[in-house]
């Protein structure tokens, strides 16, 4: 009510619409009442509040958008990091599996070689025992022509042994195999001196010639008190 009376009374001032005073002009210019009867400063405050609210909402929306964008970037980064980590783990696992397979293969090969080596040594030991059992006992002393003495020259030294004259040539080969390490696993040739001084060639007997070894005696080859040489066929 007061506002309406104040408005009608002061619209033109006390001297009428054509006689406005300076104060009235200042009052009117300062407040400039609107059609709804609300002063302009109040409207401006209201407008400013609305503008501030809009700015705040816009700022929150922008911040929210930035936060969502950053969250997506962080999620994408974590996804890539997880993929790289999983790939690295897979490669490490594959490498470890390969190394383990290689280790097992090496162990298997080593075990196979050890077993083969052990089997060879066992076979050689059995063969040596068999050869020793098949070697005739050495005669105690010379008795006429019934005993033959032979010398063997090899890199390991010089060895000598007596044999019965009627012993097979195979006995000489057995003794050589037991004495010379080179002859245990290799073929070899026994070289005997020539029968006469007119011949310069040694007589040679191959270790693989089983027929001659088991049919000819030491007396037949006419050797006694001589040195036997060996040629190893490595």
TIVEX-775444 format. One record per residue: residue in one letter; x, y, z of N, C-alpha, C in turn. Coordinates in Angstrom, 2 decimals, m for minus. Each point is the difference from the previous one (the first is absolute). Layout:
% residues N
> A / X / Y / Z / X / Y / Z / X / Y / Z
...
END
This chain:
% residues 234
> X / 0.85 / m1.20 / 0.00 / m0.85 / 1.20 / 0.00 / 0.88 / 1.24 / 0.00
> X / 0.99 / 0.01 / 0.83 / 0.90 / 1.15 / 0.10 / 0.71 / 0.21 / m1.31
> X / 0.40 / m1.07 / m0.63 / 0.72 / 0.09 / m1.27 / m0.87 / 0.62 / m1.07
> X / m1.26 / m0.43 / m0.09 / m0.91 / 0.54 / m1.00 / m0.23 / 1.48 / 0.25
> X / m0.26 / 0.43 / 1.24 / m0.22 / 1.43 / 0.31 / 1.25 / 0.76 / m0.32
> X / 1.12 / m0.49 / 0.38 / 1.28 / 0.67 / m0.23 / 0.24 / 0.17 / m1.49
> X / m0.38 / m0.98 / m0.76 / 0.19 / 0.06 / m1.44 / m0.87 / 1.07 / m0.61
> X / m1.33 / 0.05 / 0.35 / m0.90 / 0.99 / m0.57 / 0.37 / 1.41 / 0.43
> X / 0.38 / 0.16 / 1.25 / 0.33 / 1.32 / 0.52 / 1.28 / 0.54 / m0.58
> X / 0.89 / m0.80 / m0.28 / 1.32 / 0.47 / m0.42 / 0.32 / m0.26 / m1.45
> X / m1.01 / m0.41 / m0.80 / 0.29 / m0.29 / m1.38 / 0.42 / 1.26 / m0.75
> X / m0.76 / 1.12 / 0.25 / 0.31 / 1.25 / m0.67 / 0.53 / 1.05 / 0.94
> X / m0.04 / m0.25 / 1.29 / 0.49 / 1.01 / 0.96 / m1.11 / 0.97 / 0.41
> X / 0.26 / 0.91 / 0.95 / m1.04 / 0.92 / 0.50 / m0.40 / 1.05 / m1.01
> X / 0.68 / 0.29 / m1.00 / m0.33 / 1.05 / m0.96 / m0.58 / m0.55 / m1.28
> X / m0.30 / m1.30 / m0.05 / m0.62 / m0.55 / m1.18 / 1.00 / m0.67 / m0.90
> X / m0.53 / m0.57 / m1.06 / 0.86 / m0.77 / m0.89 / 0.99 / 0.85 / m0.76
> X / m0.28 / 1.25 / m0.18 / 0.91 / 0.84 / m0.78 / 0.93 / 0.82 / 0.87
> X / m0.07 / m0.17 / 1.28 / 0.82 / 0.82 / 0.90 / 0.71 / m0.87 / 0.99
> X / 0.94 / m0.86 / m0.48 / 0.73 / m0.94 / 0.87 / 1.17 / 0.71 / 0.64
> X / 0.18 / m0.29 / 1.25 / 1.15 / 0.56 / 0.71 / 1.22 / m0.87 / m0.20
> X / 1.17 / 0.55 / 0.36 / 1.26 / m0.76 / m0.12 / m0.01 / m1.23 / 0.87
> X / m0.61 / 0.14 / 1.21 / m0.05 / m1.15 / 0.90 / m0.87 / m1.08 / m0.57
> X / m1.13 / 0.43 / m0.57 / m0.89 / m1.02 / m0.57 / 0.66 / m0.72 / m1.15
> X / 0.77 / 0.82 / m0.82 / 0.70 / m0.64 / m1.12 / 1.00 / m1.01 / 0.52
> X / 0.69 / 0.39 / 1.08 / 0.98 / m0.94 / 0.57 / m0.67 / m1.22 / 0.56
> X / m1.16 / 0.20 / 0.64 / m0.70 / m1.14 / 0.57 / m0.47 / m0.94 / m1.08
> X / m0.56 / 0.62 / m1.04 / m0.52 / m0.84 / m1.08 / 1.12 / m0.72 / m0.72
> X / 1.11 / 0.76 / m0.25 / 1.14 / m0.63 / m0.69 / 0.65 / m1.06 / 0.85
> X / m0.03 / 0.17 / 1.31 / 0.67 / m0.98 / 0.87 / m0.78 / m1.26 / 0.15
> X / m1.33 / 0.07 / m0.06 / m0.79 / m1.20 / 0.30 / m0.75 / m0.52 / m1.20
> X / m0.52 / 0.88 / m0.85 / m0.66 / m0.41 / m1.24 / m0.90 / m1.20 / 0.23
> X / m1.13 / 0.21 / 0.68 / m0.88 / m1.10 / 0.39 / m0.54 / m0.71 / m1.20
> X / m0.16 / m1.29 / 0.12 / m0.53 / m0.81 / m1.08 / m1.49 / m0.19 / 0.12
> X / m0.54 / m0.72 / m0.96 / m1.45 / m0.20 / m0.04 / m0.50 / m0.86 / 1.14
> X / 0.88 / m0.80 / 0.58 / m0.45 / m0.86 / 1.09 / 0.28 / 0.63 / 1.35
> X / 0.55 / 1.19 / m0.05 / 0.22 / 0.71 / 1.26 / 1.22 / m0.44 / 0.74
> X / 1.04 / m0.55 / m0.70 / 1.23 / m0.44 / 0.68 / 1.14 / 0.90 / m0.44
> X / 0.81 / 0.51 / 0.89 / 1.09 / 0.88 / m0.37 / 1.01 / m0.73 / m0.89
> X / 0.63 / 0.74 / m0.90 / 0.98 / m0.57 / m0.93 / 1.19 / m0.64 / 0.72
> X / 0.52 / 0.61 / 1.08 / 1.12 / m0.68 / 0.69 / m0.34 / m1.41 / 0.44
> X / m1.24 / m0.20 / 0.45 / m0.39 / m1.36 / 0.41 / m0.01 / m0.93 / m1.19
> X / m0.49 / 0.54 / m1.15 / 0.00 / m0.83 / m1.21 / 1.41 / m0.33 / m0.44
> X / 0.87 / 1.03 / 0.12 / 1.39 / m0.24 / m0.38 / 0.65 / m1.04 / 0.90
> X / m0.29 / 0.10 / 1.29 / 0.54 / m1.01 / 0.94 / m0.50 / m1.39 / m0.35
> X / m1.27 / m0.05 / m0.34 / m0.61 / m1.29 / m0.37 / 0.65 / m0.54 / m1.27
> X / 0.17 / 0.94 / m0.97 / 0.62 / m0.40 / m1.25 / 1.45 / m0.46 / 0.22
> X / 0.69 / 0.76 / 0.88 / 1.38 / m0.39 / 0.30 / 0.07 / m1.37 / 0.67
> X / m0.97 / m0.22 / 0.88 / m0.03 / m1.32 / 0.68 / m0.22 / m1.12 / m1.00
> X / m0.95 / 0.28 / m0.93 / m0.27 / m1.01 / m1.03 / 1.24 / m0.24 / m0.84
> X / 0.65 / 1.14 / m0.39 / 1.22 / m0.13 / m0.82 / 1.08 / m0.77 / 0.75
> X / 0.14 / 0.33 / 1.31 / 1.01 / m0.70 / 0.79 / m0.32 / m1.49 / 0.11
> X / m1.30 / m0.27 / 0.18 / m0.40 / m1.41 / 0.08 / 0.28 / m0.73 / m1.30
> X / m0.30 / 0.71 / m1.12 / 0.28 / m0.61 / m1.32 / 1.49 / m0.24 / m0.16
> X / 0.80 / 1.02 / 0.39 / 1.45 / m0.15 / m0.11 / 0.51 / m1.15 / 0.85
> X / m0.58 / m0.07 / 1.21 / 0.41 / m1.10 / 0.90 / m0.37 / m1.36 / m0.57
> X / m1.24 / m0.07 / m0.53 / m0.44 / m1.26 / m0.61 / 0.86 / m0.37 / m1.20
> X / 0.31 / 1.06 / m0.80 / 0.84 / m0.25 / m1.17 / 1.40 / m0.46 / 0.42
> X / 0.52 / 0.67 / 1.04 / 1.33 / m0.39 / 0.50 / m0.01 / m1.43 / 0.52
> X / m1.10 / m0.35 / 0.74 / m0.10 / m1.37 / 0.51 / m0.11 / m1.00 / m1.15
> X / m0.77 / 0.39 / m1.03 / m0.15 / m0.89 / m1.16 / 1.33 / m0.20 / m0.71
> X / 0.73 / 1.13 / m0.14 / 1.32 / m0.10 / m0.66 / 0.94 / m0.85 / 0.83
> X / 0.01 / 0.24 / 1.32 / 0.87 / m0.81 / 0.88 / m0.39 / m1.46 / m0.04
> X / m1.34 / m0.25 / m0.01 / m0.46 / m1.38 / m0.06 / 0.42 / m0.66 / m1.31
> X / m0.12 / 0.78 / m1.11 / 0.41 / m0.53 / m1.30 / 1.48 / m0.31 / m0.02
> X / 0.79 / 0.95 / 0.58 / 1.44 / m0.23 / 0.07 / 0.32 / m1.23 / 0.85
> X / m0.72 / m0.11 / 1.13 / 0.24 / m1.14 / 0.89 / m0.34 / m1.32 / m0.69
> X / m1.15 / 0.01 / m0.75 / m0.39 / m1.21 / m0.72 / 1.01 / m0.34 / m1.09
> X / 0.46 / 1.06 / m0.73 / 1.00 / m0.22 / m1.04 / 1.29 / m0.53 / 0.60
> X / 0.43 / 0.58 / 1.13 / 1.22 / m0.46 / 0.68 / m0.17 / m1.43 / 0.49
> X / m1.22 / m0.29 / 0.50 / m0.28 / m1.36 / 0.48 / 0.09 / m1.00 / m1.14
> X / m0.52 / 0.39 / m1.20 / 0.09 / m0.88 / m1.16 / 1.46 / m0.20 / m0.41
> X / 0.76 / 1.10 / 0.01 / 1.42 / m0.10 / m0.35 / 0.75 / m0.90 / 0.98
> X / m0.33 / 0.18 / 1.30 / 0.65 / m0.84 / 1.02 / m0.37 / m1.46 / m0.19
> X / m1.29 / m0.22 / m0.33 / m0.46 / m1.38 / m0.20 / 0.68 / m0.62 / m1.21
> X / 0.14 / 0.78 / m1.09 / 0.67 / m0.49 / m1.20 / 1.47 / m0.28 / 0.28
> X / 0.63 / 0.89 / 0.78 / 1.40 / m0.20 / 0.35 / 0.17 / m1.26 / 0.84
> X / m0.91 / m0.19 / 0.97 / 0.08 / m1.22 / 0.83 / m0.22 / m1.24 / m0.85
> X / m0.93 / 0.10 / m0.97 / m0.26 / m1.15 / m0.87 / 1.24 / m0.36 / m0.81
> X / 0.66 / 1.03 / m0.57 / 1.21 / m0.25 / m0.77 / 1.11 / m0.56 / 0.88
> X / 0.11 / 0.57 / 1.21 / 1.02 / m0.50 / 0.92 / m0.28 / m1.46 / 0.39
> X / m1.28 / m0.32 / 0.21 / m0.36 / m1.38 / 0.34 / 0.32 / m0.94 / m1.16
> X / m0.30 / 0.46 / m1.25 / 0.30 / m0.83 / m1.16 / 1.50 / m0.22 / m0.14
> X / 0.79 / 1.08 / 0.20 / 1.45 / m0.13 / m0.08 / 0.53 / m0.92 / 1.09
> X / m0.59 / 0.12 / 1.19 / 0.43 / m0.85 / 1.11 / m0.32 / m1.47 / m0.29
> X / m1.23 / m0.24 / m0.50 / m0.39 / m1.37 / m0.32 / 0.87 / m0.57 / m1.12
> X / 0.32 / 0.85 / m1.01 / 0.87 / m0.46 / m1.09 / 1.40 / m0.31 / 0.53
> X / 0.49 / 0.87 / 0.88 / 1.32 / m0.23 / 0.59 / 0.01 / m1.29 / 0.83
> X / m1.07 / m0.22 / 0.76 / m0.09 / m1.22 / 0.81 / m0.06 / m1.23 / m0.89
> X / m0.75 / 0.12 / m1.12 / m0.10 / m1.13 / m0.92 / 1.35 / m0.31 / m0.63
> X / 0.74 / 1.05 / m0.38 / 1.33 / m0.20 / m0.58 / 0.95 / m0.61 / 1.02
> X / m0.08 / 0.50 / 1.25 / 0.86 / m0.56 / 1.05 / m0.32 / m1.47 / 0.25
> X / m1.31 / m0.29 / m0.01 / m0.42 / m1.39 / 0.23 / 0.47 / m0.89 / m1.14
> X / m0.13 / 0.52 / m1.24 / 0.46 / m0.77 / m1.16 / 1.51 / m0.22 / 0.07
> X / 0.73 / 1.05 / 0.41 / 1.45 / m0.11 / 0.11 / 0.38 / m1.01 / 1.08
> X / m0.69 / 0.09 / 1.13 / 0.29 / m0.94 / 1.09 / m0.32 / m1.43 / m0.42
> X / m1.12 / m0.15 / m0.75 / m0.37 / m1.34 / m0.47 / 1.06 / m0.54 / m0.95
> X / 0.48 / 0.88 / m0.91 / 1.04 / m0.41 / m0.94 / 1.28 / m0.38 / 0.73
> X / 0.38 / 0.83 / 0.99 / 1.21 / m0.29 / 0.77 / m0.14 / m1.31 / 0.77
> X / m1.20 / m0.22 / 0.56 / m0.23 / m1.24 / 0.75 / 0.06 / m1.20 / m0.93
> X / m0.61 / 0.13 / m1.20 / 0.05 / m1.09 / m0.97 / 1.44 / m0.26 / m0.43
> X / 0.76 / 1.07 / m0.22 / 1.41 / m0.16 / m0.40 / 0.79 / m0.67 / 1.11
> X / m0.27 / 0.41 / 1.26 / 0.70 / m0.61 / 1.13 / m0.33 / m1.49 / 0.10
> X / m1.28 / m0.32 / m0.15 / m0.40 / m1.40 / 0.08 / 0.61 / m0.81 / m1.14
> X / 0.05 / 0.63 / m1.20 / 0.59 / m0.69 / m1.14 / 1.49 / m0.24 / 0.22
> X / 0.68 / 1.01 / 0.53 / 1.44 / m0.15 / 0.29 / 0.23 / m1.08 / 1.06
> X / m0.85 / 0.02 / 1.03 / 0.13 / m1.03 / 1.03 / m0.24 / m1.40 / m0.57
> X / m1.01 / m0.07 / m0.90 / m0.30 / m1.29 / m0.62 / 1.17 / m0.47 / m0.85
> X / 0.57 / 0.93 / m0.81 / 1.14 / m0.36 / m0.83 / 1.21 / m0.38 / 0.85
> X / 0.21 / 0.77 / 1.08 / 1.11 / m0.30 / 0.89 / m0.18 / m1.37 / 0.64
> X / m1.23 / m0.27 / 0.43 / m0.27 / m1.30 / 0.61 / 0.20 / m1.13 / m1.00
> X / m0.44 / 0.25 / m1.26 / 0.17 / m1.02 / m1.05 / 1.47 / m0.26 / m0.26
> X / 0.78 / 1.09 / m0.09 / 1.45 / m0.16 / m0.22 / 0.66 / m0.72 / 1.16
> X / m0.41 / 0.36 / 1.21 / 0.57 / m0.67 / 1.18 / m0.35 / m1.49 / 0.00
> X / m1.26 / m0.30 / m0.38 / m0.40 / m1.40 / m0.04 / 0.77 / m0.75 / m1.08
> X / 0.18 / 0.66 / m1.17 / 0.75 / m0.65 / m1.07 / 1.45 / m0.20 / 0.41
> X / 0.58 / 1.02 / 0.64 / 1.39 / m0.11 / 0.44 / 0.14 / m1.08 / 1.05
> X / m0.98 / m0.05 / 0.91 / 0.04 / m1.03 / 1.03 / m0.14 / m1.40 / m0.62
> X / m0.88 / m0.09 / m1.00 / m0.19 / m1.29 / m0.66 / 1.28 / m0.43 / m0.74
> X / 0.67 / 1.00 / m0.65 / 1.24 / m0.32 / m0.69 / 1.08 / m0.47 / 0.97
> X / 0.11 / 0.72 / 1.12 / 1.00 / m0.37 / 1.00 / m0.30 / m1.39 / 0.57
> X / m1.27 / m0.25 / 0.23 / m0.38 / m1.32 / 0.52 / 0.32 / m1.09 / m1.01
> X / m0.30 / 0.30 / m1.30 / 0.28 / m0.99 / m1.04 / 1.51 / m0.24 / m0.13
> X / 0.78 / 1.09 / 0.09 / 1.45 / m0.14 / m0.08 / 0.54 / m0.80 / 1.18
> X / m0.57 / 0.27 / 1.17 / 0.45 / m0.73 / 1.18 / m0.30 / m1.48 / m0.12
> X / m1.21 / m0.32 / m0.49 / m0.38 / m1.40 / m0.17 / 0.89 / m0.66 / m1.07
> X / 0.28 / 0.77 / m1.06 / 0.84 / m0.53 / m1.07 / 1.42 / m0.24 / 0.52
> X / 0.51 / 0.92 / 0.79 / 1.35 / m0.16 / 0.54 / 0.06 / m1.19 / 0.94
> X / m1.04 / m0.16 / 0.81 / m0.03 / m1.17 / 0.89 / m0.04 / m1.29 / m0.79
> X / m0.77 / 0.03 / m1.09 / m0.08 / m1.19 / m0.85 / 1.35 / m0.29 / m0.66
> X / 0.70 / 1.06 / m0.43 / 1.31 / m0.19 / m0.62 / 1.02 / m0.54 / 1.01
> X / m0.06 / 0.55 / 1.22 / 0.95 / m0.46 / 1.03 / m0.23 / m1.47 / 0.32
> X / m1.27 / m0.41 / 0.01 / m0.28 / m1.40 / 0.29 / 0.45 / m0.91 / m1.14
> X / m0.05 / 0.56 / m1.23 / 0.38 / m0.81 / m1.15 / 1.52 / m0.03 / m0.23
> X / 0.73 / 0.91 / 0.65 / 1.46 / 0.03 / m0.15 / 0.63 / m1.14 / 0.82
> X / 0.85 / m0.76 / m0.65 / 0.64 / m1.13 / 0.68 / 0.98 / 0.49 / 1.06
> X / 0.20 / m0.82 / 1.01 / 0.97 / 0.35 / 1.03 / 1.40 / 0.05 / m0.59
> X / 0.79 / 0.90 / 0.53 / 1.36 / 0.14 / m0.48 / 0.87 / m1.14 / 0.57
> X / 0.75 / m0.70 / m0.85 / 0.88 / m1.08 / 0.49 / 1.02 / 0.54 / 1.00
> X / 0.35 / m0.84 / 0.95 / 0.91 / 0.45 / 1.05 / 1.41 / 0.22 / m0.53
> X / 0.46 / m0.85 / m0.90 / 1.38 / 0.13 / m0.50 / 0.11 / m0.67 / m1.36
> X / 1.14 / 0.20 / m0.63 / 0.24 / m0.60 / m1.30 / 0.26 / m1.50 / 0.13
> X / m0.57 / m0.76 / m0.90 / 0.26 / m1.44 / m0.08 / 0.20 / m0.35 / m1.46
> X / 1.22 / m0.04 / m0.40 / 0.32 / m0.30 / m1.41 / m0.70 / 1.01 / m0.91
> X / m0.67 / m0.55 / m1.00 / m0.72 / 0.86 / m0.95 / m1.48 / 0.09 / 0.31
> X / m0.37 / m0.44 / 1.17 / m1.43 / m0.01 / 0.34 / m0.49 / 1.36 / 0.48
> X / 0.93 / 0.92 / 0.26 / m0.38 / 1.34 / 0.47 / 0.59 / 1.05 / m0.94
> X / m0.82 / 0.96 / m0.32 / 0.40 / 1.09 / m0.87 / m0.08 / 1.30 / 0.78
> X / 1.02 / 0.84 / m0.12 / 0.03 / 1.30 / 0.67 / m0.12 / 1.11 / m1.04
> X / m0.91 / 0.95 / 0.25 / m0.23 / 1.10 / m0.93 / 0.06 / 1.33 / 0.73
> X / 0.44 / 1.00 / m0.72 / 0.02 / 1.37 / 0.54 / m0.94 / 0.86 / m0.82
> X / m0.63 / 0.95 / 0.68 / m0.96 / 0.90 / m0.65 / 0.41 / 1.45 / 0.26
> X / 0.25 / 0.72 / m1.09 / 0.36 / 1.40 / 0.14 / m1.17 / 0.90 / m0.38
> X / m0.48 / 0.76 / 0.96 / m1.14 / 0.91 / m0.23 / 0.34 / 1.35 / 0.63
> X / m0.78 / 1.07 / m0.31 / 0.27 / 1.32 / 0.58 / 0.06 / 0.01 / 1.52
> X / m0.71 / m0.94 / 0.63 / m0.01 / m0.01 / 1.46 / 1.21 / m0.69 / 0.61
> X / 0.84 / m0.59 / m0.82 / 1.18 / m0.68 / 0.52 / 0.27 / m1.31 / m0.73
> X / 0.89 / m0.79 / 0.57 / 0.36 / m1.31 / m0.57 / m0.42 / m1.09 / 0.98
> X / m0.67 / m1.01 / m0.53 / m0.52 / m1.08 / 0.83 / 0.45 / m1.34 / m0.59
> X / 0.09 / m0.99 / 0.84 / 0.41 / m1.33 / m0.46 / m0.88 / m1.05 / 0.67
> X / m0.11 / m1.16 / m0.68 / m0.81 / m1.08 / 0.55 / 0.41 / m1.31 / m0.67
> X / m0.21 / m1.08 / 0.78 / 0.29 / m1.34 / m0.51 / m1.32 / m0.69 / m0.37
> X / 0.08 / m0.79 / m1.07 / m1.18 / m0.75 / m0.48 / 0.40 / m1.45 / m0.27
> X / m0.92 / m0.90 / 0.16 / 0.28 / m1.36 / m0.47 / 0.19 / 0.02 / m1.52
> X / 0.90 / m0.75 / m0.50 / 0.27 / 0.01 / m1.45 / m1.19 / m0.44 / m0.82
> X / m0.80 / m0.87 / 0.57 / m1.16 / m0.49 / m0.74 / m1.23 / 0.88 / 0.18
> X / 0.17 / 1.16 / 0.64 / m1.13 / 0.92 / 0.17 / m0.39 / 0.60 / m1.34
> X / m1.26 / 0.23 / m0.17 / m0.48 / 0.59 / m1.25 / 0.43 / 1.46 / m0.12
> X / 0.08 / 0.46 / m1.20 / 0.35 / 1.40 / m0.26 / m1.00 / 0.95 / 0.69
> X / m1.19 / m0.50 / 0.21 / m1.04 / 0.80 / 0.66 / 0.43 / 0.43 / 1.40
> X / 0.84 / m0.83 / 0.68 / 0.48 / 0.35 / 1.33 / 0.87 / 1.26 / m0.04
> X / 0.77 / 0.15 / m1.06 / 0.82 / 1.20 / m0.15 / m0.90 / 1.24 / m0.16
> X / m1.04 / m0.15 / m0.80 / m0.93 / 1.12 / m0.21 / m0.71 / 0.38 / 1.30
> X / m0.39 / m1.01 / 0.78 / m0.67 / 0.27 / 1.28 / 0.93 / 0.76 / 0.94
> X / 1.25 / m0.46 / 0.07 / 0.96 / 0.67 / 0.88 / 0.22 / 1.45 / m0.43
> X / 0.08 / 0.25 / m1.30 / 0.17 / 1.36 / m0.51 / m1.21 / 0.87 / 0.36
> X / m1.18 / m0.55 / m0.14 / m1.22 / 0.75 / 0.32 / m0.05 / 0.38 / 1.48
> X / 0.47 / m0.89 / 0.85 / m0.02 / 0.27 / 1.45 / 1.13 / 0.94 / 0.41
> X / 1.04 / 0.08 / m0.79 / 1.17 / 0.80 / 0.36 / m0.04 / 1.41 / m0.61
> X / m0.40 / 0.09 / m1.25 / 0.00 / 1.28 / m0.72 / m1.42 / 0.58 / 0.00
> X / m0.19 / 1.16 / 0.65 / m1.32 / 0.62 / 0.08 / m0.56 / 0.35 / m1.37
> X / 0.89 / 0.29 / m0.95 / m0.44 / 0.38 / m1.33 / m0.71 / m1.14 / m0.73
> X / 0.33 / m1.23 / 0.41 / m0.52 / m1.17 / m0.72 / m1.30 / m0.54 / 0.58
> X / m0.48 / 0.61 / 1.09 / m1.19 / m0.53 / 0.65 / m1.26 / 0.24 / m0.82
> X / m0.06 / 1.14 / m0.70 / m1.21 / 0.34 / m0.76 / 0.29 / 0.24 / m1.47
> X / 1.22 / m0.30 / m0.43 / 0.35 / 0.26 / m1.39 / 0.60 / m1.25 / m0.65
> X / m0.13 / m0.03 / m1.31 / 0.65 / m1.06 / m0.76 / 1.50 / 0.28 / m0.02
> X / 0.77 / m1.06 / m0.10 / 1.45 / 0.20 / m0.03 / 0.66 / m1.14 / m0.78
> X / 1.23 / 0.25 / m0.33 / 0.79 / m0.97 / m0.76 / 1.26 / m0.34 / 0.80
> X / 0.26 / m1.29 / 0.14 / 1.20 / m0.47 / 0.70 / 1.11 / m0.22 / m1.04
> X / 1.12 / 0.65 / 0.25 / 1.13 / m0.11 / m0.93 / 1.08 / m0.89 / 0.62
> X / 0.33 / m1.10 / m0.68 / 1.04 / m0.93 / 0.47 / 1.23 / 0.12 / m0.91
> X / 1.16 / m0.27 / 0.58 / 1.24 / 0.09 / m0.80 / m0.03 / m0.99 / m1.16
> X / 0.71 / 0.31 / m1.09 / 0.07 / m0.93 / m1.15 / 0.65 / m1.33 / 0.40
> X / m0.33 / m1.04 / m0.74 / 0.54 / m1.32 / 0.31 / 1.48 / m0.11 / m0.30
> X / 0.49 / 0.77 / m0.97 / 1.42 / m0.08 / m0.37 / 0.56 / 1.40 / m0.20
> X / 1.29 / 0.10 / 0.03 / 0.65 / 1.29 / m0.19 / m0.11 / 0.49 / m1.43
> X / m0.35 / m0.88 / m0.90 / m0.13 / 0.39 / m1.41 / m1.27 / 0.80 / m0.25
> X / m0.92 / m0.13 / 0.90 / m1.27 / 0.72 / m0.13 / m0.01 / 1.17 / 0.96
> X / m0.32 / 1.17 / m0.51 / m0.04 / 1.20 / 0.83 / m1.42 / 0.38 / 0.45
> X / m0.94 / m0.72 / m0.45 / m1.39 / 0.31 / 0.33 / m0.47 / m0.76 / 1.23
> X / m0.67 / 0.70 / 0.89 / m0.59 / m0.66 / 1.16 / m1.21 / m0.83 / m0.44
> X / m0.25 / m1.03 / 0.77 / m1.21 / m0.78 / m0.21 / m1.14 / 0.65 / 0.80
> X / m1.09 / 0.20 / m0.64 / m1.11 / 0.73 / 0.62 / m1.23 / m0.89 / 0.14
> X / m0.62 / 0.13 / 1.18 / m1.20 / m0.76 / 0.30 / m1.09 / 0.97 / 0.50
> X / m1.13 / m0.05 / m0.67 / m1.11 / 0.92 / 0.33 / m0.82 / m0.56 / 1.16
> X / m0.39 / 0.90 / 0.91 / m0.78 / m0.44 / 1.17 / m1.39 / m0.49 / m0.40
> X / m0.46 / 0.39 / m1.17 / m1.33 / m0.44 / m0.46 / 0.03 / m1.36 / m0.69
> X / 1.23 / m0.53 / m0.23 / 0.14 / m1.30 / m0.67 / m0.15 / m1.12 / 1.04
> X / m1.23 / m0.25 / 0.35 / m0.30 / m0.98 / 1.06 / 0.46 / m1.41 / m0.38
> X / m0.12 / m0.36 / m1.27 / 0.36 / m1.35 / m0.44 / 1.48 / m0.28 / 0.24
> X / 0.86 / 0.95 / m0.36 / 1.44 / m0.18 / 0.21 / 0.34 / 0.01 / 1.49
> X / m0.63 / 0.88 / 0.73 / 0.27 / 0.11 / 1.43 / m0.31 / m1.30 / 0.74
> X / m1.04 / m0.69 / m0.44 / m0.46 / m1.19 / 0.73 / 0.48 / m1.32 / m0.63
> X / 0.86 / 0.08 / m1.00 / 0.48 / m1.24 / m0.64 / 1.54 / m0.11 / m0.03
> X / 0.69 / 1.12 / 0.11 / 1.46 / 0.01 / m0.07 / 0.57 / 0.14 / 1.41
> X / 1.06 / m0.81 / 0.30 / 0.64 / 0.08 / 1.31 / 1.21 / 0.92 / m0.05
> X / 0.46 / 0.38 / 1.17 / 1.19 / 0.85 / 0.08 / 1.23 / m0.73 / m0.56
> X / 0.01 / m1.33 / 0.21 / 1.12 / m0.80 / m0.53 / m0.01 / 0.00 / m1.52
> X / m1.22 / 0.04 / m0.60 / m0.12 / m0.01 / m1.46 / 0.58 / 1.28 / m0.62
> X / m0.14 / 1.13 / 0.66 / 0.49 / 1.26 / m0.57 / 1.48 / 0.20 / 0.32
> X / 0.56 / m0.94 / 0.79 / 1.43 / 0.00 / 0.28 / 0.50 / 1.33 / 0.58
> X / m0.53 / 0.29 / 1.15 / 0.46 / 1.21 / 0.71 / 0.40 / m0.40 / 1.41
> X / 1.12 / 0.51 / 0.44 / 0.46 / m0.24 / 1.36 / 1.05 / 1.05 / 0.33
> X / m0.16 / 0.53 / 1.16 / 0.94 / 1.01 / 0.48 / 0.17 / 1.17 / m1.01
> X / m1.15 / 0.45 / m0.47 / 0.02 / 1.11 / m0.95 / m1.00 / 1.06 / 0.45
> X / 0.11 / 1.17 / m0.61 / m0.88 / 1.14 / 0.35 / m1.15 / 0.08 / m1.00
> X / m1.16 / 0.14 / 0.56 / m1.22 / 0.13 / m0.82 / m0.40 / 1.45 / m0.08
> X / m0.32 / 0.47 / m1.20 / m0.50 / 1.37 / m0.18 / m1.50 / m0.02 / m0.31
> X / m0.64 / 1.13 / 0.30 / m1.44 / 0.09 / m0.20 / m0.33 / 1.25 / m0.80
> X / m0.86 / m0.14 / m0.99 / m0.52 / 1.14 / m0.76 / m1.49 / 0.11 / 0.29
> X / m0.38 / 1.08 / 0.65 / m1.42 / 0.19 / 0.37 / m0.75 / 0.67 / m1.13
> X / m1.14 / m0.56 / m0.38 / m0.84 / 0.54 / m1.07 / m1.09 / 0.89 / 0.62
> X / 0.40 / 1.22 / 0.37 / m0.95 / 0.91 / 0.65 / m0.87 / 0.70 / m1.02
END
